[in-house]
Structure formats: C-alpha cells, structure tokens
C-alpha cells in the first residue's frame, strides 16, 4: 500500500475533470442500457414468475421481507460471514428458489 498514490480529480485541470465527468456519465449510460436490456430479456423469459413474485412482494407488508432479505444479504457478504467460495453456491440456490417458487 505504500506505493499506492492517488489524487482527487477535483485537484486536476479542467480538461481532466471534464474527461472524468464524460467517462463517468458514459459508464452510467452503459450500465442503464445494460440493465434495461437484461430486464427486457428476463421479463420476457420469466414473465409468469416475475408477475407472481411482484404480486406477492407488494401484498401487505411482504415488501418489508424483501427489503430485509436484501439488507441482510448485503450485511452478510460485507462482513465476510460467507466464504467467497460459497457465494456462487448461495446464488445458485437463490436462482433455483426463484425459478421453482409458485404462489
């Protein structure tokens, strides 16, 4: 870490700051486009599952369960409670559960 040096972009010249902002927004636009394309594909392939899960998640207080699962999952991964070799296993289980789950 002692050979690692960084400078804030705000301390650079106007040209460097402009290039940084252009790259940042280009990356954001690409990420949004990729998200829209993936959602279009996934909703086209798994339309029935997506509609049934959305109906369940938005019914009553079930949305709190969904938010709690996201918060709990991010906390577990952030704090290293699951070894990295098991994350793929957990993701496989989660996708299998979502695919097979029918209300």
C-alpha positions as CSV (number, residue, x, y, z in Angstrom):
1,X,0.0,0.0,0.0
2,X,2.9,2.4,0.4
3,X,3.5,2.6,-3.4
4,X,-0.2,3.4,-4.0
5,X,-0.8,7.1,-4.7
6,X,-4.0,8.8,-5.7
7,X,-5.1,12.3,-6.4
8,X,-8.6,13.7,-6.3
9,X,-10.0,14.6,-9.7
10,X,-11.1,17.9,-8.2
11,X,-7.5,18.9,-7.9
12,X,-6.7,18.3,-11.6
13,X,-7.1,20.6,-14.5
14,X,-10.4,21.5,-16.2
15,X,-9.7,19.1,-19.1
16,X,-9.0,16.2,-16.8
17,X,-12.2,16.9,-14.8
18,X,-14.2,17.2,-18.0
19,X,-12.9,13.9,-19.3
20,X,-13.6,12.2,-15.9
21,X,-17.2,13.5,-16.0
22,X,-17.7,12.4,-19.6
23,X,-16.4,8.9,-18.7
24,X,-18.5,8.7,-15.6
25,X,-21.7,9.6,-17.4
26,X,-20.8,7.3,-20.3
27,X,-20.4,4.4,-17.9
28,X,-23.7,5.3,-16.2
29,X,-25.5,5.3,-19.5
30,X,-24.0,2.0,-20.5
31,X,-25.0,0.5,-17.1
32,X,-28.6,1.8,-17.5
33,X,-28.8,0.4,-21.1
34,X,-27.4,-3.0,-19.9
35,X,-30.0,-3.0,-17.1
36,X,-32.9,-2.3,-19.5
37,X,-31.7,-4.9,-21.9
38,X,-31.3,-7.6,-19.2
39,X,-34.7,-6.7,-17.7
40,X,-36.3,-7.0,-21.1
41,X,-34.8,-10.4,-21.6
42,X,-35.5,-11.7,-18.1
43,X,-39.1,-10.4,-18.1
44,X,-39.6,-11.9,-21.5
45,X,-38.3,-15.3,-20.4
46,X,-39.7,-15.5,-16.9
47,X,-42.8,-13.3,-17.2
48,X,-45.1,-15.5,-15.1
49,X,-42.6,-15.9,-12.3
50,X,-41.9,-12.2,-12.2
51,X,-45.6,-11.2,-12.1
52,X,-46.4,-13.7,-9.4
53,X,-43.4,-12.7,-7.3
54,X,-44.2,-9.0,-7.7
55,X,-47.8,-9.6,-6.6
56,X,-46.6,-11.5,-3.5
57,X,-43.9,-8.9,-2.7
58,X,-46.3,-5.9,-3.0
59,X,-49.0,-7.6,-1.0
60,X,-49.4,-6.2,2.6
61,X,-46.1,-6.0,4.4
62,X,-44.3,-8.6,2.3
63,X,-42.2,-5.8,0.8
64,X,-40.5,-5.5,4.2
65,X,-39.4,-9.1,3.9
66,X,-37.9,-8.4,0.5
67,X,-36.0,-5.3,1.8
68,X,-34.9,-7.2,4.9
69,X,-33.5,-10.0,2.7
70,X,-31.5,-7.6,0.6
71,X,-30.2,-5.7,3.7
72,X,-29.4,-9.0,5.5
73,X,-27.7,-10.4,2.4
74,X,-25.5,-7.4,1.8
75,X,-24.6,-7.3,5.5
76,X,-23.6,-10.9,5.5
77,X,-21.4,-10.6,2.4
78,X,-19.9,-7.3,3.5
79,X,-18.9,-8.7,6.9
80,X,-17.4,-11.8,5.4
81,X,-19.7,-14.3,7.2
82,X,-19.9,-16.4,4.0
83,X,-16.6,-17.5,2.4
84,X,-16.2,-16.4,-1.2
85,X,-16.3,-20.0,-2.5
86,X,-19.9,-20.3,-1.1
87,X,-21.3,-17.1,-2.7
88,X,-21.7,-18.9,-6.1
89,X,-23.4,-21.8,-4.2
90,X,-25.8,-19.4,-2.4
91,X,-26.6,-17.5,-5.7
92,X,-27.3,-20.8,-7.4
93,X,-29.7,-21.8,-4.6
94,X,-31.4,-18.3,-4.7
95,X,-32.0,-18.5,-8.5
96,X,-33.3,-22.1,-8.2
97,X,-35.7,-21.0,-5.5
98,X,-37.0,-18.1,-7.5
99,X,-37.4,-20.2,-10.6
100,X,-39.3,-23.1,-8.8
101,X,-41.3,-20.9,-6.4
102,X,-45.0,-20.7,-7.3
103,X,-47.5,-18.9,-5.1
